[in-house]
Amino acid sequence: GLSIASPWKDLRSISISRILECCKIAEAIEAELVTIHSGLVPVYENSRSALDTAAASYEQIRDAAGTVSIALENMFTGYGVCVNAVARTDDLLYLSHIVPDIKLTFDIGHAIQNGDEHTNFLINNTSMISNIHLHDATVGGRAHLRLGDGSLNLGAFLGACVISDYAQFISLETLTDDDTRSSWAQIQDHLSNITASLET
């Protein structure tokens, strides 16, 4: 798979090239934003070194992407001999110090999988979040579940979006038609309740 954080230069180069081809397509169809993953690194790779490499690759992609915004997504850390380089909210904060104008796709389900506190991260870092991937998940377990089937407090999440004046993209990232319909209905119900509470 692709990895912009890999210690192997050839793989990084191939990965960056493939992502930039995707950006050309996105620009042609007038898409505003492309979300990218850092990709896997060997479990023995120094995590800060991998993040530094991901940051340099991100800047290279961003600077060559034309009119398309590039947002780097947090992933589930994972298990085994390879892990995702950019996973934890601490990783995102570290990257924001290296690349002050970084744009993020904040994946709520992956944050839950990693056991990260996601509501305060959203409130405190709204300015660098360009997209949110919304799905339910369990700590250390499955993700991309329909809302209500995992550990997500949907009301608290949507409330955080209101409190922080978040006004960018939210992508509902469930896997089946039924899960998407059910999740969308829950979002509408919560938003109706929030709207009603603001009007009283």
Secondary structure, 3 states (H helix, E strand, C coil): CCECCCCCHHHHHHHHHHHHHHHHHHHHCCCCEEEEECEEEECCCCHHHHHHHHHHHHHHHHHHCCCCEEEEECCCCCCCCEEECCCCHHHHHHHHHHCCCCCEEEEHHHHHHCCCCCHHHHHHCHHHEEEEEECECCCCCCCCECCCCCCCCHHHHHHHHHHCCCCCEEEECCCCHHHHHHHHHHHHHHHHHHHHHHHC
